[in-house]
Amino acid sequence: MSLKEDYVRVRKRDLERLTTEVMQLREFLPKVLNGDLIELLHKARGAETMKASSEQEQDQLRQECQHLRSRLHAAQSQAEGEREEKLLLREQLWECREQLQQQAEFCTELGAATCTLLWSVSGKEAAVTDMLADAKLGPFLAVAGQTLESFVKSLGEEVKMEQRDLCSHDNQFVLALAGVITNIAAVTCGRDFLATSAPVLLDTLTQLLGLMMPGACAKLKVLMLMALYNVSISVKGLQYISEGPGLLPLICCLLEDGDWEVCLHVLRLLQSLVLEGAGLTPAQRERLPLARIRQLFSSPHAALRQAARDTLEDLHLPTAAPQGPENTQRPLQERPPHCRTEGPWHSTNT
């Protein structure tokens, strides 16, 4: 561009006129434009500023929304994968649970068969002696006590063994374990071992007898009572059992059981305690349920009736002959004091 095109030639008079007009506009323009128009212009400028800010904020929100949408798609894909994995794991869990159930049933069946066989073998004194010689009896009795405890606690307060299948493998398993313990205690070396090396098992048997509901698990109660009776034949065993604080309340409770065999073996155990001078203290003798024992003396079952009679005689209490047709048998010959009428009990799996 040339220098001539950079300038416009204006006459001085015209420039003065233009300057005068500009000064007049500056002076009169505020008078022409009112305050509302000025405020409107300010609002328009503010609106434009807000519009620009809103557009910028919308762009930012749009970007965040797009980011969240991407994350949502990723989370949905991950959730779908986890759902499929969960279904697969659940299917595997069902299969494992079924396999575990089958293995548990097999182990229970195997345990029932093995313990039933051991129950039969333990009826021989030589077999019990061999068990003690191998030094394997302690761990076996520990497992047996834990198994019996788990079984009894699984029954619940309202469940009775008679309501379950008595031929089931789990019932046969625990009965066989209790039978083995009873047969071990029927041997001199066996009951000495139980009294000195397995006191926890004796405590467990006493505890479980108190947990089982009256009239329930009669066969299992009988086997446990037979085991305690056999142990009480040992001096150490009698001392340990009689020192248990819950023994006398347990005897009182079990004498109210509806099964006559349970009452019979409770009386046998009570006789074992009574016949020994250190078995029961005078205070404990005063707490014995004599009324219930006299009631059992009138039982229709001859064995139970005789056991009640013997117990009353051992306590040096008078016995009245029960009335009725059951009183036709001859009274048994009176035994000398502190003499057992029964030897150790051997249990059988028949």
C-alpha positions in Angstrom: 0.0 0.0 0.0 1.4 3.4 -0.9 1.7 6.4 1.4 -1.0 8.2 -0.4 -3.5 5.5 0.5 -2.6 5.7 4.2 -4.0 9.2 4.7 -7.3 10.9 3.8 -7.2 14.6 3.1 -10.0 16.4 5.0 -10.6 20.0 5.1 -10.0 21.7 8.4 -13.5 23.1 8.6 -15.0 19.6 8.2 -12.7 18.2 10.9 -13.8 20.9 13.3 -17.4 20.2 12.5 -16.9 16.4 13.1 -15.1 17.1 16.4 -18.0 19.4 17.5 -20.6 16.7 16.6 -18.7 14.1 18.6 -18.5 16.3 21.7 -22.2 17.1 21.4 -23.0 13.3 21.2 -20.9 12.7 24.3 -22.8 15.4 26.1 -26.3 14.6 25.0 -26.2 10.8 24.5 -26.7 10.0 28.3 -29.7 12.3 28.2 -31.1 10.5 25.2 -30.6 6.9 26.5 -32.6 6.2 29.7 -31.5 4.0 32.7 -33.7 1.1 31.7 -32.0 0.8 28.3 -28.6 0.9 30.0 -29.7 -1.7 32.5 -31.0 -3.9 29.7 -27.7 -3.6 27.9 -25.9 -4.6 31.0 -28.2 -7.6 31.4 -27.7 -8.6 27.8 -24.0 -8.5 28.3 -24.4 -10.6 31.5 -26.6 -13.1 29.7 -24.1 -13.5 27.0 -21.4 -14.1 29.6 -23.7 -16.7 31.4 -24.5 -18.3 28.0 -20.8 -18.7 27.3 -20.2 -20.1 30.8 -23.2 -22.4 30.4 -22.0 -23.7 27.1 -18.6 -24.3 28.6 -20.2 -26.1 31.6 -22.4 -28.2 29.2 -19.4 -29.2 27.2 -17.7 -30.3 30.5 -20.8 -32.2 31.6 -21.1 -33.8 28.2 -17.6 -35.0 28.4 -18.2 -36.4 32.0 -21.4 -38.0 30.8 -19.6 -39.7 28.0 -16.9 -40.9 30.4 -19.6 -42.2 32.8 -21.3 -43.9 29.9 -18.1 -45.6 29.0 -17.6 -46.7 32.6 -21.2 -48.0 32.7 -20.6 -50.1 29.6 -17.4 -51.5 31.1 -19.2 -52.2 34.4 -22.1 -53.9 32.7 -19.7 -56.1 30.7 -17.8 -56.9 33.9 -21.1 -57.7 35.8 -22.2 -59.9 33.0 -18.9 -61.8 33.1 -19.2 -62.1 36.9 -22.8 -63.3 36.7 -21.7 -66.0 34.3 -18.8 -66.9 36.6 -21.2 -66.9 39.5 -23.5 -69.3 37.8 -20.6 -71.6 36.9 -19.3 -71.5 40.5 -22.8 -72.2 41.8 -23.1 -75.2 39.5 -19.7 -76.4 40.7 -20.8 -75.8 44.3 -23.8 -78.0 43.8 -21.7 -80.7 42.3 -19.2 -80.4 45.2 -22.0 -80.5 47.7 -23.5 -83.6 46.1 -20.1 -85.2 46.0 -19.5 -84.2 49.7 -22.9 -85.7 50.6 -22.0 -88.9 48.9 -18.6 -89.0 50.6 -20.2 -88.3 53.9 -22.8 -91.1 53.4 -20.0 -93.4 52.4 -17.9 -92.5 55.3 -20.8 -92.9 57.7 -21.7 -96.3 56.2 -18.1 -97.4 56.4 -17.8 -96.1 59.9 -21.0 -97.8 61.0 -19.9 -101.1 59.5 -16.4 -100.8 60.9 -17.6 -99.8 64.4 -20.2 -102.5 64.4 -17.5 -105.0 63.7 -15.3 -103.5 66.4 -18.3 -103.6 68.7 -18.6 -107.3 68.2 -14.9 -107.9 68.5 -14.6 -105.8 71.7 -16.8 -108.2 73.5 -13.7 -110.4 74.0 -11.3 -109.5 76.7 -8.3 -110.4 74.6 -9.3 -107.9 72.0 -9.5 -105.1 74.5 -6.2 -106.1 75.9 -4.7 -105.9 72.4 -6.2 -102.5 71.9 -4.5 -101.2 75.0 -1.2 -102.8 74.0 -1.1 -100.9 70.7 -1.5 -97.5 72.5 -4.1 -96.5 69.9 -7.1 -96.5 72.3 -6.6 -93.0 73.5 -7.0 -91.2 70.1 -9.9 -93.6 69.3 -11.8 -92.7 72.5 -11.2 -89.0 71.9 -12.7 -89.2 68.4 -15.5 -91.4 69.8 -16.4 -88.8 72.4 -16.4 -86.0 69.9 -18.6 -88.0 67.5 -21.1 -88.8 70.3 -21.2 -85.2 71.3 -21.8 -83.9 67.8 -24.6 -86.5 67.2 -26.5 -85.7 70.4 -26.2 -82.0 69.9 -27.5 -82.4 66.3 -30.7 -84.0 67.6 -32.1 -80.7 68.9 -34.5 -80.3 71.8 -37.6 -81.6 70.0 -36.1 -84.4 68.0 -36.2 -87.9 69.3 -34.2 -90.8 68.0 -37.3 -92.9 67.8 -38.6 -90.4 65.2 -35.6 -91.1 63.0 -34.7 -94.2 61.1 -33.1 -96.4 63.8 -31.5 -98.5 61.0 -29.8 -95.5 59.5 -26.0 -95.6 59.3 -25.4 -92.5 61.5 -27.5 -94.0 64.3 -25.8 -97.4 64.0 -22.5 -95.6 64.0 -23.0 -93.8 67.3 -24.6 -96.9 68.9 -21.6 -99.0 67.9 -19.2 -96.4 69.3 -21.1 -96.4 72.6 -21.1 -100.2 72.6 -17.3 -100.4 72.1 -16.8 -98.0 75.0 -19.1 -100.2 77.1 -17.2 -103.3 76.3 -13.9 -101.7 76.9 -15.1 -100.7 80.4 -16.3 -104.3 81.0 -12.6 -105.4 81.1 -10.5 -104.6 84.2 -7.6 -103.1 82.3 -10.1 -101.2 80.1 -12.0 -99.5 82.9 -8.8 -98.7 84.7 -7.6 -97.0 81.5 -10.8 -95.0 81.2 -10.7 -93.9 84.8 -7.0 -92.7 84.6 -6.4 -91.8 81.0 -9.8 -90.8 79.5 -11.6 -88.7 82.2 -12.8 -86.3 79.5 -14.8 -89.1 77.9 -16.5 -89.9 81.2 -17.4 -86.2 81.6 -18.7 -86.2 78.0 -20.9 -89.3 78.6 -22.3 -87.7 81.8 -22.9 -84.4 80.0 -24.6 -86.0 77.0 -26.9 -88.1 79.2 -28.2 -84.8 80.6 -28.7 -83.2 77.2 -30.9 -85.9 75.8 -34.6 -85.4 76.2 -36.6 -87.8 78.4 -37.9 -90.8 76.4 -35.5 -90.1 73.6 -32.4 -92.1 72.5 -33.2 -94.9 74.9 -30.7 -97.4 73.4 -27.9 -94.8 73.4 -28.7 -93.8 77.0 -28.6 -97.5 78.1 -25.2 -98.0 76.5 -23.8 -94.9 78.1 -25.2 -95.9 81.5 -23.7 -99.4 81.1 -20.3 -97.9 80.3 -20.5 -95.6 83.4 -21.6 -98.6 85.6 -18.7 -100.7 84.3 -16.2 -97.8 85.1 -17.7 -97.5 88.5 -16.6 -101.0 89.3 -13.0 -99.7 89.4 -12.1 -97.9 92.6 -10.5 -95.0 90.7 -13.5 -94.9 88.3 -16.0 -94.8 91.1 -14.1 -92.0 92.8 -13.9 -89.9 89.7 -17.6 -90.5 88.7 -18.9 -89.8 92.2 -17.0 -86.6 92.5 -18.8 -85.1 89.5 -21.2 -82.3 90.7 -23.8 -83.1 88.1 -24.0 -86.9 88.8 -26.8 -86.9 91.4 -29.0 -84.4 89.5 -28.5 -86.6 86.4 -29.6 -89.7 88.3 -32.7 -88.0 89.6 -33.5 -86.8 86.1 -32.9 -90.1 84.3 -35.1 -92.0 86.9 -38.0 -90.0 85.5 -37.3 -91.3 82.0 -40.2 -93.0 80.3 -38.1 -96.0 79.1 -37.9 -98.7 81.7 -34.5 -99.9 80.5 -33.0 -96.5 81.1 -34.5 -96.5 84.7 -33.1 -100.0 85.2 -29.5 -99.0 84.3 -29.7 -95.8 86.3 -30.6 -97.9 89.4 -27.7 -100.2 88.6 -25.4 -97.2 88.5 -26.9 -95.9 91.7 -26.4 -99.2 93.4 -22.8 -99.2 92.4 -22.4 -95.8 94.1 -24.4 -96.8 97.2 -22.5 -100.1 97.8 -19.2 -98.3 98.2 -18.7 -96.2 101.3 -17.0 -93.4 99.4 -19.6 -93.4 96.6 -22.2 -91.1 98.1 -21.9 -88.7 101.0 -24.7 -88.6 103.6 -25.9 -85.3 102.2 -26.2 -86.9 98.7 -28.0 -89.8 100.1 -30.6 -87.5 101.6 -31.2 -86.0 98.1 -32.0 -89.3 96.5 -35.5 -89.5 94.9 -36.7 -92.3 97.2 -40.3 -91.8 96.2 -39.5 -92.4 92.6 -37.4 -95.5 93.5 -40.4 -96.9 95.6 -42.6 -96.2 92.6 -40.3 -98.2 90.3 -40.6 -101.0 92.9 -44.2 -101.4 91.6 -43.1 -101.6 88.0 -44.6 -104.3 85.8 -41.1 -105.2 84.6 -39.5 -107.8 86.8 -35.9 -106.7 86.3 -36.7 -103.1 87.1 -38.8 -104.0 90.1 -35.9 -106.2 91.4 -33.4 -103.4 90.9 -35.6 -101.0 92.8 -35.9 -103.5 95.6 -32.1 -104.0 95.7 -31.5 -100.3 95.8 -33.9 -99.7 98.7 -32.3 -102.6 100.6 -28.8 -101.2 99.9 -30.0 -97.9 101.3 -31.2 -99.8 104.4 -34.8 -98.7 103.7 -37.9 -100.9 104.3 -39.5 -102.4 101.1 -43.1 -103.1 100.9 -44.2 -105.9 98.6 -46.0 -104.5 95.5 -49.7 -105.4 95.3 -51.2 -107.3 92.4 -50.5 -110.4 90.4 -46.9 -109.5 89.9 -46.1 -110.4 93.5 -46.3 -114.1 92.9 -42.5 -114.7 92.6 -40.4 -115.6 95.6 -38.3 -112.8 97.1 -34.6 -113.1 96.3 -32.2 -114.0 99.0 -30.9 -111.0 100.9 -27.3 -110.1 99.9 -24.6 -109.2 102.3 -23.7 -105.5 102.5 -21.3 -103.9 100.0 -21.6 -106.8 97.6 -22.4 -106.5 93.9 -25.1 -108.7 92.4 -24.0 -107.8 88.8 -20.6 -108.0 87.1 -19.6 -105.7 84.4 -22.0 -105.3 81.5 -21.1 -106.4 78.0 -23.1 -104.8 75.2 -23.9 -106.6 71.9 -25.0 -105.3 68.6 -27.9 -107.6 68.3 
